[in-house]
């Protein structure tokens, strides 16, 4: 669906980070060596869009989407959970470790976006805010396509009954019964339904589970269940080729 657009839902493979976060670790808050993170990012850029600049937000589980036209670094990163751009030669991206990374594009308009959709951001409207940011750059909603990358699967996403109260009427279908009063939440299905209701052109959920596939993905919940001190983050990146 995004085949003609430079993009990638990255795994742990191919990186230089070591220890508990070994692999292509992208996060700056994982206790990783800064030089290793920088090298991992350099490798990812070279594989997806050689020579590109990189813009990533400081993620806060919000419903805020920001338009960018240049690289973001350090304290200059916007506090947001989605970035949209129409600037050729710029990759926008987010990091995740169970939340849903969503990449979007309107190839006709030359607009792309990356969103970090945890349950709180999704309920709050991060996906709709991302679409609005893309539209501000000239995208047309019916022409936008989206892919939902690796996220925790419903079978492994156990939550308390109070979480269901945060959702609107008709969203019970995204919760399955668990043990006792526990529930299992379908994050990917919920994100796809929000995008469908928003009226975009097409949606492709990849159905990849971060929790169960340790060899390929980092997982916050898996690390927490094991009592590990840190956890890595994988990246989702998308960009536009520079014009000649």
N, C-alpha and C positions, 0 to 999 in steps of 0.2 A: 504493500500500500504506500509506503514511503520510499520505495526502491530507488526512485530518481533523485532523492534528496539525501545529501550526505548526513548520515546519522548513525547512532549506535547505542544499543543497550549493553553496556559493558559488563563483563564478568570479572572474576578474580584473576583470570589467566593473563599472563604476559607482563606482570608488574614486578617491581623490585622490592616492595615492602616485605619485611620479615616479621617473625614471631607470630602472635595471635592474629595479626591483621595481614598476614602474608598474602602477596598478590598485588593486583592492580588497585590498590587502596587510594581513594580519591578525596577522602574527607580530611579537613584540617583540625578536627576536634577528636581524633581517634588516638591521640598519643603517639602518632607515627612520626618518623623522622621527616622534617620538612623537605629535605633534599630528595627523599624517596617519593614523597607526594608530588613534588615538582617534576621528577623524572617520569612518574606514572602519567601525569597529565601531558607531558611532552610526547610520550609514546602514543597516547590516545589521539591527540590532535594530528600527529603524523599519519595515523592509520585512517582517520575519518576525513579530515580536510587539511591536507598539508599546508603549512604556512599560515593557518588561521589564528586569529586572536580568540581568547576564551572569556566568556562572561558567565559568572555564576552568582547566585544570590546568597545572602546570609539567611538561611531558612529558619522560620519561626512558627511553623504550623499555622499560617495565617491564610486569609483569602485575598491576599494582595498580589497582583500581577503588575510588572513594571516593563515598560518599553526601554530597550537599550540599543545603543549604536556603537559601542566601543567596549573594550575589555574592562572587567571589574576585578579589583584585587584588594585583599586585606580589608581595612576599615572602610574602604570606598564601596564595598559591596552593598547593594540595596537590601534592606530587611524586608524580604518578600519570599514568596514560594512559587513564583513563575516569572519567566522572562520571555519577552517576545521581541523579534527583530525583523527588519527588512534590509539589514546591512550585509551586503556580500562580503565574504571572507571573515565572518564572525560566527563562532560556535556559541550557542547558549546551552546551558545544561543545569541539571540538578543532581544531588546525591540522595541515595535512599539505602535503607537497610531493613526493609519490610514494607514501608509505604509504597504507594504506586507511582512510578515515574510515567508521565504521559508526554509523548512527543506529538506535535501537531504541525501541519503544513497546509498552506494554500499555494500550490506551485504556480498557478496562473498569476496570482498577485505578487508572488515573491515574498511571502511572509511565513516565518516559522516560529515555534514556541516550545518551551519545555516547562512542565509543571510538576511539582512535588505534591502528590495527593495522598496524604494520610486521611484517616477517617474524619478528623476534626476539620481539616482544610476542605475536604470534599463536602461535608455538611454545610460549612460556612460559605461555599460558593467559589472555591479557587478555580475550578474548571471553567465556570461561566465567566469569571473575571479574566481568565486567560483568553477566552474567545473575544471578549470585548477589547482587550489590548491588541489583539491581532486585527480586529475590525478597524481600530483607530489608525492602523497602518495601511488599510486598503483591502484587507482580506474580506471575503464574502462567506458568511457562515455555512451556507449550503455547499461550498466548495472546499471546506476544511476537512481534512482527514486526520485521524488520530490513531496512534498505537499505544497500548498500555503494556508496559514492560514488566519485568520480574517484581513480584510482590508476594507477601505472605498469603498462602492459600487458606480458604475458609476452614478446612479441616484442622489447621494449626493455629487459627486465630480465635482463641477462647477469650471471651469478654464477660463482664458482669451484666446483670439485667438492667442496671441503671443506664447503660450506654444506649439501649434501645430508645429511651425516653428523649434522646437528643435528635431523633430522626422524625421525619414527617409521616403523615398518614399514608398508608400503602407501602411503606418501606419494610414492613415485617418480613417480607419475602427474602430479604438479605440476611436474615438471622435463622440459624438452624439450632434445634435443641442440643444441649450438651449434658454433662453430668450435673445432677441437682438443678440449681437455678442458673447454671452457666449456659452461655450461648456461643455460637460460632458465627462470625461475621464474614460476609463475602465482600471484601473490599474491592476486588477487581470488578465484580458484577455491579456493585453500586456505582463505581466510577463510570462504567460503560453506560449505565442507565441514565446518569446525569448528562452525559454527552449526547445520548440519543434524545432525551427530552429537550436539550438545547438546540437541536435541529441541525447538527453538522452532517457532512456528506457521507462519511463512512467511519467505522470504528473497528479496530482489530485488537482484541485482547490476546496476549501471547500465551497466557495460561502457565506461566513459569513460577514455581514456588521457591521463594528465598529461604524459607525455614528448613525445608527437608533436603535441599540440594547444597550441602556444605562445600562440596568441591568446587562449585561454580559461583556461589553467592554468599555475601555477608548477610547476617541476620541479627538485628537487635534482640529479638525475643529469644532466639536460640542462645545467644551469649548470656542473656539474663538468666535463663533457666539453668545454665551451667555455672553461674556465678563467676563468669569471666570478667576481668577488670575493664576490658575495652572491647569494642567491636568496630569492624571496618565499614566503609560505605562504598557502594558501586555507583557509577555515574551513568546518566543518560544524556546524550549530546545530540544536537541537531544544528545545521547551519546551511548557508547559501554559498554556492561557489562564487568566487570573485569574477566579475566581468572582465573581459579582455580589454 
